[in-house]
């Protein structure tokens, strides 16, 4: 085996678009539902992991075999998900140097950064199936408990066998579409230097950024104390219930002879040039409060 094209369908209670794939796979309920693959351009196979099927041993070995190039569209997602699936500890991931990303390839050609978009532009024979979004929402994300669904918080294959069968076809089609992109762009290979940059980018993402959490917590604590002090001073000066309220502050300024339509940063800076006391002091306190937010 020289190449392995992969597409996975997954479940996690962590919202992918908000937290990113690294936190997504750390959710305790994360799992790979379907594993679609093609070895060396052969027929696409779908392994139904959610229903108890197992990856063939040769595929498991290929995932860590440096002689096998792994392909996926947005390969970062598959690589990180499979790292978790294989039991690698948090912070350790499959070697990005063994992976190629057809989304990166598409990007070098000025094509869209979605599998559906690339397929449409290239007019591929095997386009991404349009049912995918609804199926992903149904199987890959938690659902709202209702009386109708028996108060369940997740949909399993047995809840909708017909949908699950379609989902498996969707998974297979994604692999086929990704392979079709490779075939269509074969005359326009990605320079090795670009792949080197991609692999470096992935290593940087995998490593993350080290943070001094003691410093972070102390900074948050200092910000909280500073805000309390500033708000207390503004309350004493203005006698307002909530001097941080734009509406209340504008009214207080107006009652004291200083009208303004906004309390934006630039407006406050201008007002401070001519505002008499104690209005100037109140505006200065508000300016400091804005800096600590």
N, C-alpha and C positions, 0 to 999 in steps of 0.2 A: 504494500500500500504506500502510495506517494502523497495523495491528497485526500482530505476528508472535508466535505462541505456539510455544514451543520446549521440547523435552526431548532430552537427550543421554545416550548410554551411553558410558562411557569405560574406559580401562585405565591403570593405574599400579602400579608395584611399591611405591609409598609407601602405607602403611596410612591411609586417609582418616580413620577414626575416631580415630586417634592423633595425626595430624599436622595435620589441617585441610586445607582445599582449596588454600590458597596454597602450601604445601609439596608437596601432592599433585601439582599441575600442574608443579612444578619438577623432578620425577623425569625423567631422560633418556628413559625409555621411555613417558612419558605420551602418550596419543593419544585422540582421539575416534573411537569405533567406529561409532556410529550417530547421525544427526542427524534427529530427527523434528520436523516443523513444520507449521503451518497459517497461511497468509497471509489476513488479514481474515476469519477464520472459515470458510475454504474447506476442502476435503477435506485430510486429513492425508497428508503425503508423508514417506517415510523415505529418507534418503540413506545408502547403505551405504558409508561412508568406508573401513571396514576392507577392503572388497573392491574398492577402487579408484574408486568413484563420486565425483563432485565436486559441491560445492554449486553451485546455479545462481547466475550472476553477480548477479542481482537480490537474492538472499538475502544474499550476501556484502556487497553495498552497504547493504542494510537494517540489518545489524548495527551499522553506525556512523552511520546516518542518524538525526539527532535528530528528524525528523518521524515516524519509525516507533517506536511503543511496543512494546517487547519484553516478553513475558509468560512466566513459568515458575513452577513450584512450587519454592520454595527457590531463587529466581533468582540468589542469590549464587553457587551452584555453577555454573550454566550460564554466567553472565557471566565468571567467572574462568577457566573452562575454555576458553571461546571467545576470551578475551583471549590465551591461550597459543596456541591454534589459529591465530589471525590473525597470530601472530608478534610481538606486542607484547613489549618487553623486560621482564625481571623487575622488578616494582615499578610497572609501568604497566598499567592495566586499562581496559576499556571503561567509558564514562561511566555510572555508576549512575543518573543522572538520567533516562536513557532507558528505564529498566526498571521494571516493576511485578512484584510477587511475590504470587501467589495464596495462598501460605502465610501471609503477613502479613495478607492479607484474611481468611483463615479465622481467624487468631488474634484479630482484632478482634471476631469474632463468637463467641468462646469455643469454637471448634471444635478438633479435634485438630490436631497439627502434623505429621501425616503424610498423604500423598496417599491412602493406603489408608484411613486413619481418617476423613478428611473425606468420602470417597466413601461409606463405610458409613453415617455419621451422616446425610448428606443423601439417602441411598437413591438414588444416581444410577443411571441405566440402564446407563451404561458404567463399571463398576468397574475398579479397577486389577487386573491379572491376578495371580493368586496364585503363578504359576510364577516370578515375577521374582527372588525371593531366590536360588533355586538357579541360575538363569541368570547372574545377576550374579556369583555366586561362581565359576561355571565360566569365564566369558569376561572378567570385569573384574578379576580378581585372579590373581597368580601361583599356579601349582599345584605340588604336591610331586612331584619327579621319582621315578618308580618304574620297575621293569622292565616293568610292564604298559603304561605310557604312553611307553615309549622314552626315559625319563630327561628328558623335556621339562619346562620350568619354566613353560610358558604354553599355554593352549588357544586355538587359532585357529578361525575359522569352518569351515575344511575338516576339522577334527577331528570335528565333529559338525554336519553340514549341517541335520539336522532341528531340532536345538536352536537353531541360528542363525536358521532361518526363524521359529521361535516367538519368539525374542528380538526380531526385527524387529516382530512383531505386538505384543509387549509394549511396545516403544518407541512405536509408534503409539497404543496404547491410553492410555499415560500422557498424551500430548498431548490426546487426546479427553477424558480425565477432568479434566484441568486446565481445559479450555475449558468443560466442563459445570459446574465449580465457579463459574467466572465468570458463566455464565448464571444459575445458581441464586441467586447472591448479588447480582445486578444491582440489586435494589431496595434494597440496603443498601450503598451506595458508601462507600469509605474516604475520610475527610476529607482534603483537600489537606494539612492540617497534619501528619497522620500520615505521608503519603508524604514530606513534607519531612524528618520525623524519620528515616524509613527511609533516605532518600538520604544524610543526614548520617552515620547509623550506618555505611553502606557506605563512605563516604569515609574515615571513621576507621579501619575495618578495612583498607581498601586501603593507607592511609598507614602503619599499624603504629605501633610505639613505638620511638623512637630510643634506642639503648643505647650507653653508653661501654664498648666491649668490652675496652679496656685495663683499666678499673676492674673489670669482671666477672672477667677472668682473674686479676688481682691478688687479688681477694677470695677466689676459689677457692683460690689458692695459699696465702694467709694462713690460710684455714680448715684446709687440709691440714697446715700446719706447727703450727697450734695443737692439732689433734687428736693429732698425733704426740707433742707435748710433754706433753699431759695424760695420754695413755695410758702414756707412759714413767714419769711421776710415779706413776701408780696402780699400775703393775707393781712399782715399787721399794717402794712402801708396803705393798702387799697380797701380793706375791710370787705373784700369780696369772698363769697363762698368758694369759688373756684377761679382764682386769678389766672390759671392756665387756660381757661376758656377764652377763645378768641372773641366770641360775642360779648361776654361779660367785660373783658378788658377794653374792647372798643367803646362800649357804652360808658365805662368809667372814665376813659380819656375824654370822651365827648362831653360828659357831665362836668369835666374840669377844664373845658375850653379847648381841647385838642381833638379835632376830628380827623379820622383816617379811614380809608376803605379797606385797608389790609394791614396785617401785622407780619408780613413777610420779612425776610432777612434784610433785603435792601431798603424796604420802607422804614423799618425800625432804625436802621443806621442813619437815614436821612432825618427822621424825627428827632433823634438824639442831638442833632446839631443845633436845634432851636428850642427844644422842649424845656420849659421851666421846671424847677423842683416843686413838688416831689414827683412830677410826671417823668422827668428824666431818670430818676432813680428807679422808678417802676419799670420803665422801658429797658434800662440797663440790666435789671434783674431778669426780665423776660429774655433778653438776649443771651444771658449766661445760661438760663434754663434750656434754651434751644440748643446751645452748644453741648450740653450734657445729655441730650436725648439720643 
